[in-house]
Amino acid sequence: MERVAVAVVGASGYTGVELLRLLSVHPGVTLTHLSAHKNAGLRADALFPSLLGRVSLTCQSFDADQVAAAARVAFLALPHGESVPVARALLERGLTVLDLSADFRLRSADDYSKWYGPHAAPELLEGAVYGMPELWRERLRGARLVAVPGCYPTATILALAPLLAARLIEPAGLIVDAKSGASGAGRTPSLGTHFSEIGEGVRAYKVAEHRHTPEIEQELARAAGAPVVLTFTPHLLPMSRGILSTCYATPTDGERPRAAYLEALRARYDGEAFVHVVEHPPDTAHLRGGNAVHVGAWVDARARKVVVMGAIDNLVKGAAGQAVQAMNAVLGLPEPTGLGGAGVFP
């Protein structure tokens, strides 16, 4: 297998180190360049001793020409709003770009402006491919710009999309109650993620205004073939990793048994390497460190609701692992390449 030269821009955050962990053992790539402006001059294995013996590259300040000279593919693990100029510069130099921020996930510049502010390169949105291989595998092949999905959207979309596509649940009135570990907030210290602030409690945040809302609605509407407006409430839990998304939907026919919904999920994900339909409520502890997704469905006949759950590791399938899986699809490699490790339990 000919190895592809790969760069990581924004290599010193939680998503960045997860990319380095996965890419360092990927048989089809070679890490050739790291950018991390605040940590320029430091070796990756000094920043993250977990990488000792695996990644000894020194982080550089970002320079598009240096990245282009060193790599064919670039992963951008940058904050929202910072990826646009970097992506544009690298695309102009012929690289394939996989962006892990929200800068290219929304197809409409108007929608982006409502939730994030004006988009600096709206002309690039049309060509960006949403990087969820289970739904858009064919579009990913040969793509130049990939918008890697968000963590909450991944757990939610993969749980609900098959049931919407099969017309088993109504697209209106969806409620999503999701929980995440603290690493989803990034590595930069803040009062909101200080151990003493989160260690003994659970709290909701950004109620009715979380920026992942339009991304979830956009992709579920594509699955449903109809507009989707949902209520999305995220919660922060005192754990490092994991997302559990519990979704409440109205069935199109209140007489269907649970087996009908499980069968729809199994039919959609039959043969998928990473999505597993489970009979028991999923537990994020079983997914830590792996690229797997656990989805399941239950019927509350008394309340005439279908309860659908999706669980992932937010840093792997919710970020770096999905990015690597999408890269594999872009390059025509088997999607599980470099992602074969099971979750770490306990």
Number of C-alpha atoms within 10 A of each C-alpha: 7 8 11 16 17 23 26 27 25 26 27 26 19 20 26 24 23 19 23 24 17 17 24 17 16 17 13 17 18 17 23 18 23 28 26 23 15 12 17 16 14 16 19 25 17 14 17 14 12 13 17 13 9 15 21 14 17 19 24 22 16 17 13 17 11 13 24 21 13 17 19 18 25 27 26 27 27 24 14 14 16 15 22 21 12 17 25 16 16 20 19 11 15 12 21 24 24 29 29 28 21 23 27 32 25 23 18 14 21 14 16 21 13 11 14 15 12 14 19 15 14 16 10 18 18 13 14 24 23 23 30 24 22 16 17 14 16 12 17 24 18 13 20 17 26 26 25 33 27 25 22 28 21 26 27 26 23 25 26 28 23 23 26 25 19 14 16 20 25 17 27 13 14 18 17 23 17 23 22 27 21 22 19 23 14 14 13 9 9 11 9 12 21 11 13 11 13 17 12 9 10 14 11 13 12 11 11 12 14 13 16 19 19 22 22 26 21 20 22 26 18 14 22 20 13 15 15 21 18 21 16 24 19 23 19 22 21 18 14 14 21 29 31 27 28 23 23 24 24 21 22 16 12 17 10 14 14 16 12 14 24 20 14 19 25 19 12 19 17 12 10 13 16 18 23 18 22 17 12 11 17 21 15 22 18 20 25 24 22 21 28 26 25 25 29 24 28 19 23 14 14 7 9 15 18 24 21 23 27 31 34 34 30 33 30 26 30 28 27 27 28 28 26 27 25 29 28 20 25 24 17 12 15 11 22 17 16 19 22 15 12 13 16 11 9 6
